[in-house]
Amino acid sequence: MFFGKSEKVAVVTGGGGGIGAAISEIMAKDGFSVAILDRDLDAAEALARELNAKGGNSRAFLCDISSPKDIDSAFDSIMDYYGRIDVLANNAGAGGYLSWMDMTMEQWHRLFSVNCSGAFLCIQRAAKEMIRLQIKGKIILTLSQASFTQDEDIVVPYCTSKWGARGLMRSAAAALAPHGITVNGVCPGTVWTPMMEGFCMEYVDSGSGTREDYIKFIERKYPTGRLQTAEDIAAMYSFLVREGHHITGQSLLVAGGIAFS
């Protein structure tokens, strides 16, 4: 499949793998030039080559969004190369099963430096460029079903950081609405990633059951009876980019019908 080209630019943080790679690909399919930001530059460059081989216009940029210097450098390079930003897909995130009673402040700050502070800085910079160029852009954050829960099993600091990111999204939506910029959040359920594989191995190693037992345990949480995929999440991004002109400040669950009380 050959991708269409336009002068519009989508920036995808954490865009080199997992959910981010699926978002990068669907943005290219939707006709955007794609700036792929990732701390794994090799993965981002490999994906950019793959998308460009299909007719896209993608470029990789090194960026760990826990680093304000990295963010400044990456966005400076994007503006030098592309000259505009129409979509920010703020997808990069940090997580992990950490005991909230035993975790260190360094571990705590790592989650917040990525999930909240890094997200804030990326939104701030993208919004400034959109406003300067009078672009009615779209900013979308990958949040989590954890931004609706208070569940120790999902980890207290992770939930707290995602609640913070959801608050950031809502505040940014209100602040940027007068400029015609929409801001929304996409909230995945369980997507099988290397992190989830690690959790599964911990479950197996603890003697709690087999890998199949663990997968079935997770799947039973969802009324649709299956885990979500990276492509499921990317599809919501595509919808918001194409049809989300009058949707802002919303947290959209892509979580197999799971409900919270």
Secondary structure, 3 states (H helix, E strand, C coil): CCCCCCCCEEEEECCCCHHHHHHHHHHHHCCCEEEEEECCHHHHHHHHHHHHHCCCCEEEEECCCCCHHHHHHHHHHHHHHCCCCCEEEECCCCCCCCCCCCCCHHHHHHHHHHHHHHHHHHHHHHHHHHHHCCCCCEEEEECCHHHHCCCHHHCHHHHHHHHHHHHHHHHHHHHHHHHCCEEEEEEECCECCHHHHHHHHHHHHCCCCCHHHHHHHHHCCCCCCCCECHHHHHHHHHHHHHHHHHCCCCEEEECCCCCCC
